[in-house]
Amino acid sequence: MIELESWAEEKQSAYLYRVVSDAESGTPRQVLFLELATAADRQAGIWEQALAAKGMAVPASFHPDLRARLVAALVRKLGPRRLRAVLAAMKVRGMSLYSKTDPGHGSGAAMEKEDQRHRAINSGGSLRAAVFGANDGLVSNASLILGVAGAAPDSGMILLSGVAGLLAGAFSMAAGEYVSVRSQREMYEYQIGLERDELEQYPAEEAAELALIFQGRGMDAEEARSLADRLIADPDKALDTLAREELGLNPDELGSPWEAALSSFAAFSAGALVPLLPFFFSVGQSGLLAAVSLTALALFGIGSAISLFTGRHALLGGLRMLAIGSAAGAATYFIGKVLGVAIS
């Protein structure tokens, strides 16, 4: 029964708003979340009227379920900022207040500028994920190969272990990335779908909520209400703005799970292939030396590339990654050596 479910969701939101408000005691956000709680109660009242119109009984009171009580306890313990993703998933609006986005970014040129910024972040995020994925593949497979080489310096065994490590790691990374992006996408789609339904059901109340959030960001009350009314008048822009401002979600981040999985598989495989390549052409000690040399060069290159995201000097980043990878490889080699001697 959609009316009863919607009533329960609004009452749950009101309950959690008050918990967040208590956690924000003494800050300007305290009043904002109290007002949002009142707005959620008003929206619950709309669903009560819909239930009454159908001759259905309206619940006498609302009792939060176990999940809501658990989230409330975590908010009291950790604060709403750390729980903002969980709160957004539970239909608590205003989580964008905990981001660094400027107030009123949803209008005109500001909205266009914000969209460009999000595209740049998404593009940079894909490059960052590729670099770190390749680094994971490189370090993990190089360590595996060196560990096997220390235990049993047989080229066939090393090659077989390296291929197995590449495939196992790449499929594991791809599966994990698929589940992660799929789950995030489902949450985004569900929350945006709720916003779309509410925008159709009670646009005035949604505009009031949005105006409260703009005020919480420092805008004048009249200006905030005017901006919210203009945005709500355009359904497409309204939905985008509500997702960003009320939920703290970015609709542009609804990526493809399959694309993410394939990208992760490819990045990990590319890194894992580096220490494995020499064993396709060389055997024995020469293959191992070539693998170590290639891995060292790749580690330095990836460390230098990572400096693009950390702001560190490229040389220092490369040397640091080389040192970390060398330590991991040396440790697994000597562990393999010890185990090989013990087993034999």
Buried (B, 14 or more C-beta within 10 A) or exposed (E): EEBBEBBBBBBBBBBBBBBBBBBBEEEEBBBBBBBBBBBBBBBBBBBBEBBEEEEEEBEEEBEBEEEBBEBBEBBBEEBBBEBBEBBBBBBBBBBBBBEEBEBBBBBEEEBEEBBEEBEEBEEEEBEBBBBBBBBBBBBBBBBBBBBBBBBBBBBEEBBEBBBEBBBBBBBEBBEEBBEBBBEBBEBBEEBBEBBBEBBEBBBEBBBBBBBBBBBBBEBEEEBBBBBBBBBBEEEEBBBBBBBBBBBBBBBBBBBEBEEBBBBBBBBBBBBBBBBBBBBEEBBEEEBBEBBBEBBBEBBBBBBBBBBBBEEBEBEEBBBBBBEBBBEBBEEBBEBBBEBBEEEE
